[in-house]
Amino acid sequence: MTPITQLYWIRVVLGVVSGVVSAVIAFLLNNESNITTLVNGFTIALIIYLIAYYILKAQFKDKIEKQSKILSTAIVMYFFSWLAFFVLFYTVIIAVT
C-alpha cells in the first residue's frame, strides 16, 4: 500500500475509535442537552485528530512529499466515521442503561 492509502485507512479506523471514546465520555458527562452532548463529542474527536496528526506527521514525514497532505488526507472520512459511530454507540449506551 502507498503511504497515502495507509494514512487514509488509519484515519478511518481512528474515526471509529474516536466515535466510541466520544460516546462513552459523552454518556459519562450525562448532559441534559443533546447539542451539548454533540459538541462535547466533537471536541473529543478533534482532540484525538490533532494528537494523531502529530504522531502520524512524525511517522510519515519522509514518505509523503507535501506535509499539508498529512493533515488533509481523509479528514472528511475521519469525521464521517466518527459521526456514524458516535451516534451508533451513544444510542446503544442510552438504550442499554
N, C-alpha and C positions, 0 to 999 in steps of 0.2 A: 504494500500500500504506500501511496505517496504521503509525505508529511501533512499535506493539506487534508487528505482523506482521514488520516489518523486524528488530526485536530478536530475535524468535523464530528467524528463518532465519539471522541472524548467529551466534546461539548454536549452532545445529545444525552449521553449517559449521565453527565453532571447535572443536566437539566432534570432528569428523572430523580436523581438522588436529592437535589435541592428541593424538588417538589415534595418529596416525602419528609425531609427535615423541616421545611416550612410549614407543612400541615401539622406535624406533631407540635412544633413550637407555638403555632397559632392556637391550637387546641389548649395547650398548657397555659397560655396567656388568658384564655377564656374571656374574650371581649364580647360585649353585648352587640356592637355594631358590626355588620357584615363588611362595610367599607374599611373599617379599621383592621379587621382580620386580613383582608386582601392587601392592604398597604403594608402591614407587618410582614406578611408572607413575601411580598415583592421586595421589601428591604432586605430580608434574609437571602433571597435569591440573588440580589445584586451584590451583596457582600461576598457570597460564595463565588460568584462570577469573577469579581475583582481579585480575590485571593487566588483562584485557579488561573487567572490571567498571568499573574506574576510568576507562578510556578511553571506554567506552560511556556512563558516567554523565555525563561532560563533554559528550558529543555529544547525548544525549537529555534532558538536564535541563530544557530549555524545552519539549520536545514531549510529555513524559509527566507527568501531574499528580502522581501518587503516586511519590515517589522509591523506595519499597520495591518497586514493580513492576519497576524496572530490575534489582534484584538477583534477584528471584524468577522473572521471566519465563523460561520454557524451561530452567530449571536441571535438571529431570529429563531433558529431551531431550538436553541437553548431555552429561550423564554416561552416558546410554544409548548415544548415538552414539559417545562416547569409548570405552566398554567394547567395543562391537562392532568398531570399527576397531582398537583396541589388540590385541584377540585375533587379528583377521584378519591384521594386518601383522606382529605378533610371530611368529605361526605361519609366515607366508611367509618371514620373515627366517631363522628357525631351519631351515626346510626347504631353503632355498637354500644355506645355508652348511654 
